[in-house]
Amino acid sequence: MEKLVRAAHDPQATFGVGRPSLSPEERAAVLDGAANWLRIAQRVRIVGSFASYDGRAERRIGRKGVIWRLCSPVVADHTYVYLDPIGAERVEKIAMVELRDIEPTDDALLVSVPFVV
């Protein structure tokens, strides 16, 4: 029943676990707020997420990484984040994350990147 109520309120809702999508005004506010810091190689921390299939918060909350790639204008409110390895992780983790779920940090890069001006 909850899914039907959510679908009536949000016509773009899927029937999986999720949260309401942003209104056009909210989406514009998120993009405007990120305009000053959103760039490739910017250090970020994941501060929010949707609920996973078992109802718990996503495991990525609190993880840090760098902006790996910006998305196309179709999904401009998302970006790709290259997550820092934790513990014995050996596989690269690149996650597509909503901009409302990340915040910039001032941490130093794990590997120095020479920028040519």
N, C-alpha and C positions, 0 to 999 in steps of 0.2 A: 504494500500500500504506500509506503514511504517513497518508493521509486516512482510511482504514478504521480504523486503529489509533486515531486521534484521535476518530473518531465513536464507537468502542466505549468510549473513556474518558469522553467528554463527549457525552451524548445530544442536547444542544442545539447541537452544532457544525454549522456549515455546511461545504460542501465547497469553499469559497473559501479564500483565504489569510487567516489570522487567528491568533488566540492563544486559549488556553483561557479560558473564561468564569470569572468569580469564583464561588467557593462562597458560599452564603448568609452564612457567618460572615465571609468576606473582604469581601463587599459591605457588610455592616453595619459593619465596621471602617473602610472607606473613607468611608462616610456619617458615622459618628461623628467621624472625624478632620477632616472638612470642615465640621462644624457650626459651628465658631467663626469661620470666615472666609468661608464661601459666602454671598454676597449679590450682588444686582444692582449693577453698577458697580465691583465689586472687580477690581483689576488682577491679571492672571494671566500665567504663562508656560507654554507647552506643553513638557513635559519628556519625554514618552513617547508612543508611538503603536504601532499595529499595522503589520505589514509591508504594503507596497503590492503590487499585482498582479505587479510585476516582482521582488519579493523585497527591495527596498530599504526602508529606514525611510521613513516618511511625510515629506513635504516640510515639514510644519508644525512639526516639532520645533524649539524655540528661538524660535518667534514669540511675540509678546506681544499682549495684547488685554484686553478687559474682559468680565466676565460680562454677557451680553446678556439672557438669559432662563433661568429655571429650568425643568426638565422636569417632567412629570407624575409622580405616584408610581409609575406603571408602569415608567418608565425614570429613577428618581430618582438613579441613579448616573451620569447624563449631564447636561450643561448646554450651553447655546449660548454661544459665545465670539465676540464681534465683534473680528476681528483688525485690528491696526494696519496701515495701508498700508505696503508696502515698495517703494522705488524709484519706478517710474512707474505703480504700480497705481492704477486709477481706479474699479474696481468694488468695492463693499462685499463683504467676505468674512465670512460668519457660518458658523461651523463647529460641528457637534454633536460634543462631545468628552467622553470618559469622565473622571470625576473623578479616577481614579487617574493620569491623564496630565497633570494641571495642578497648578501650585503657585502660591500667592499671592505677589505682589511688592508692594513698597512704593513703586513708581514713581508719580510724579504723573500725573494724567489729562492727556491731550493737550489737551482742551478743558475749561475749568472748568465745573462743574455746580453751579448754586445749589441747595442743599438748604434747604427751608423746614421749620422745626421748629414 
